[in-house]
Amino acid sequence: MAIDSEQATKEESHHSPNIIIQRKRSWYSLDLESTNVPGYHGRDFKNGKDVSWSIILHLAFQSLGIVYGDLGTSPLYVLPSTFNDGIKHRDDILAVYSLIFYTITLLPLVKYILIVLRATDNGDGGTFALYSLICRYAKVSLIPSQQTEDHDVSNFRIEFPSRRLKWASALKSKLEKSQFAKYFLLLATMLGTSMLIGDGILTPSISVLSAVGGIKQATPAMTEDMVVWISVVILIFLFMIQRFGTDKVGYSFAPIMCVWFMFIGGIGFYNFIKFDPLIVKAINPQYIIAYFSRNKKAAWISLGDIILCITGAEALFADVGHFTVLSIQISTCTIVYPAILLAYTGQASFLLEHPQYGADAFYKSVPGPMYWPMFVVAAIIGSQSLISGTFSVIQQSLSLGCFPRVKVIRTSAKYQGQVYIPEVNYLLMLACVGVTLGFRTTDKIGNAYVLYKFENGGYLPLALAVILVTLMYVWNSVHRKRYYYELRHKISAEELQMITMDTNLSRIPGLALFYSEVVQGIPPIFKHYVSNIPALHSVLVFVSIKSMLVSKVSPEERFLFQRLEPKDLHIFRCVIRYGYKDVQDKQEPIEKQLVEKLKEFITEDFLLSQSQTTLNLNDGDTTDEDRELQSEISGEKKAHENLVQQQSDQKKLQEALVREIEVVDEASQAGIFHLFGENEVTAGKGAGIAKKVLIDYVYNFLKKNLRQSDKVFHIPHERMLKIGMTYEL
């Protein structure tokens, strides 16, 4: 909403008569202005730069209650699932422990903590965060909504490492030229997101079931049905408390998770010392080679159970936006990794002495006095990490047009990455309860992680992924088609002038905000509106809501304005830019922000005109020699005439500025009205059966049964008008 620079304005004015101009970052930039906002920690907050150690340690503690529920409960069921049919050879224990050791070391610790967390998008993780990052480096987005002004947004700026510039440029060129690569990247992103959501359904079920199942060790009267129904109750409770937000849930669960890690680490160390400290020799990979040689096909099948030791590890990346990279690294390296490793070490040492307890390794290895405390804590912690991760990735995909509209609630005023999505939470709860009631045991749910055991449950994650990818692709595909339709039928500046200059068109008091997703030109529905309602408000603003390929857009950089000619009609275009982690603020309505920013833009526009007038008067078309000659001839008389003319022009501009500001104020006082295009989309004539099914049935079903734009932006119904129009795609 401001002036970029005089030179840039001059250069671009040769190409376009109407330019959206943006102001240079002023001295009251976001970082300075936001120091008055509680909990704000600067642009580098999520990357952990310039953040106090007290805040980092505070977030590291809080992350224990959110990120590690799944990873921390994996010792409950990994060895029991692997040795469910008994231990055939003593060295199998050493081999399986060796596999677990290298798996949790190489994947969660080395891969995620040391490598993947270095590839965040300004501190945000998840597949769509990476996709956004790629789209900023290369033009691979399938929606042409990019603008030159996007590069002025702080978080948008990227730098190539100089030593990799040549290689990166070649890859960038190949990606931009390949339509296949663009679709492949989008589908791969959707698939990764779908698989994470699928894990968000399976993991809470297996974690809670395995925790509650331990009660059967102490109470033989406890039946399988009782275990299942107790698990269902715990799951429902777990999802019901999500509405309190990551901040409160994290604080509630973090102390309990600390106790849990202390228990499993302490008991593991105790068993390691008591039973067989020589378990450390299993670090030798030779035991793994012998295991596969000895057990052949059965060894390969057992990998499906062993890999469960890193259940929920993907949450380390997906949940990083709720905290910081450094806080996740600290909590993992100092508490989580050592405790989990000790837990598996202790269980393996116990089994070397008691191989008959392979199917009940966890609870059998717990010393008698510690049994009930372990059971109570295990039953409480349930599973949290992938639920929060699911909220994060769905928020990202929603903002990028790859997920149907749902309500996103910011749950913390201090940490803006912490969100809650009611509809998704409700559906996840139903899915988790359904999986728990349907599979009933941890062994059967564990089969769902192994594609080899397709008939025994391996079909479930595949089916979930197919359903979610289809849903996301259908929504995104129709979204893109609708965007291109509006782009092809947009109203040009000349057409707009013809429409607004129509003598049959009356002007009525008020300020009208006409919403659209198209950032280039005027949407076609405006012409449809005028033909049915031949009246325009005294001030009209065409508002384009734009989701950018960045995590956040600062309030200072959110609004871009453009004045449409002629000036006396008071018609403007406005692009409101949001990042995929931004959430609408209920406390400060969008209309209030827009009116204030509009008046700022009008003021700056007049100041630019004023400076241009002064420049023309001082310079004109004369050279330095001519100016020197004129000075000698005219002397003080010429200078006085220029001064009088300049003062007169400035006075006129000042009066015009005051008049236009008054027009905006009077219009907003008369009432701000929100006009939404309620577009119906149908398959065009000659469309195939598949296209008709996807658009006419699947897409329209999702659209009608989920939230509309007015609910997403908290628009009051008494000042809202929906305009219907049908698009044939």
Steps between C-alpha positions, in 0.01 A plus 500: 500500500783732459757645267784265412748748358482784256725327250303175506178692456634684197632180342176307545280787387622444146350151504168551675275806545374365833765366735461358845764688691652412832674720749856456618527339844467800729667554835197358684552159340349176631789414730489839674122534505448147628726539800191633674309181424528241778685189395639635174862402451597634161502352153755234590299366795430157352857451386615575852713801401513797738273317745587487867603169649216522750246493215682219316514285814138586576396376153725195527317402819159568342589295192533189719124501549419544131763352270615178667185318611519247215877459496510474879236226523651281227694285757159378617439292189806470270676200658172329600378530138829379356516194727126435512558143375786435741880530485653230279868576567682694772694702243168621350466724806842654433420544129161664560648731763778589254242582233306716747817680611603593147144587397435751780853638465507546124141613442369718787842618621719531190238543226244724670687678779831559322396523132128548426446773761754707308258510205209682662312786337580785741460256787192314370509133410284258307471397137311812391760722667766336283275529193458873569875537528553327164233719338684811615827379352342390172176587321338159543171609658201404287306818590632818331441732797860614542569873495820701481411650838516156662878523506477801732347289777766431762443124529484460121859596442735214430870476425683232311835393644755630252688172465179322402358773279584335169355162601191661654435714192515197272257305719271803524491533122410133454222515757345813348498351150348166598123485551543143621740615773249761620222244535735243650614742771141589587383138512805394703425778747137391526604137547744589779233706674243222461735242649568725799125541557463121469764457771302749707216245494698179561758617752269630778305173482803270531661716772191512722413132446851387588502716814160380624577139405758488778228479761434139391837406655384599849129427466431178309125570528546790257359388165593619153165678467568696818845602374350618171225708660735657755727592207206657317416714804862618528513582128180703520638689800828561314320657204259698718784689668655605167280810493702643790795530263861387473613742771272368775510135387879518481525640851260235630676206333863616521546417872334161449724428200803599710394245760445241224845548349654492847318171570586320176859628503553413866342153474694434181828587668406284802425198276818560301713479817302217663456254215762518223721806442662314212196601287722786379679253273185508284628825352706273275307483166617140459201392711264661247662317208479168685135571590395532135713201403342286772134607470477581129149620409383522862780751574384729221140479618609591855629835371137611487486467880849637565432818302228584754782619728496829307123539501426872509855604404360703208336723760847636582483684166124555472470648852805725485279798407339477845841550664853573371764288331742541790240411765415175314869416466565559871205293627580213262872479568496554876186312611310304236772315310697386810182388682363300206836339430532397865145361495576268206840409648339397828226294330756319283717425807193365681406274206850352487429360848125437448444417130160342582350850554560629148130578436474702827846651509412847624281440804682179599827694512354762736596435868197415716475824703518707180225315312197711596679837473618400152152388398332819625749729323487293178120516496501879553753609238311331214614652170524868412778576254337399171174671595681834525700416187178430311364843596818663370516328161127545435529871575782521245312303233184704564680828435650368177162393359554127551243431770132590545429803718499429874519725803851562635527634855817651640530363852788712629549875494871447567594231247324551169573156354276328756159432345191283540255385228164387647368308197827311450521421871148356496565286191833374639324401821235302312768332286716407803199360687401304188850352462512408870160329490574332168852365563478459881865399558840661451615204289224557246556876489872431461415298188356819352855640486618205289388490139606134485216413740248658267201281585565529876486879508776614262229633270395769750781760461493448123123551489523809720776646282300438180186660645684806634712554187187472283314750717792745498563466128133546408475814713826644366420410139159670502648792693759546224240466221279759666796736541593468131135555403491829691837595354376444144177694560639779716386858436763734356558856618327633185193285559486612861502867396219436252292324768557760771438796263157364407247778572241243611730391782424680826741552792377426851661579838730241648826313445473171311761225518473268201685173575681283247799265479632640172790740555519615137211716380133524602302175544226428241233480767515881540344548156232248594432695821469839326266362233261383773549778757576830317646673805848543644608619840685830533828314560565161342795273580565177308660276761713201398588256778836355406672204666872540456768235487644615833419401857407848621447851364555785744214752553718772349528306174153350486312760290569613142282768340446631150289796394275448198426788267324740495594625846170666577320162501699387807554142378797299624648154480646340809700179537502363855785256539513218750760232564397138549545534878306826532160487668223759483482714813150517647599786729589732212256460208646506153280797400648721772856419394416553133345846550801620700746366243293652217527845655875451540526405134298806389727724706816346354355515149448874538847545648643322197301728270620800698864399476458432127349847450789661686747300293337611174498864606865493604630298205255522213664393173799732526866410513747631756631760254148624420416518870815707566416735213140543618627576848718780372216649292201458726671519835285530803181563302499151346581339833213690663253390228605136543458526876151650465399231246640227720314626806178526300529147368586364843198676648272347236645156562457544874138603456437203268662269758278631779190464279579139408577403860165655597327299227646177636408592860144592403463182297623278783273680747203446267578128512752247376344234281658169401420359156592137440485310176314179579617321187347170400726285285384234259669285240485668160318366198667197350681411823570133564332292769803512731516880483127533566521270802798686647358851449123458519494251786826467696613866497153649543425259783814610683430866429142489628580304815803695616558859604430788264731800454288734713536266799875470449539881505246558781277725288180623671193368313303824526757680283568225250364441151565182302489521124429181313659405168564169326839413353516226238845345527 
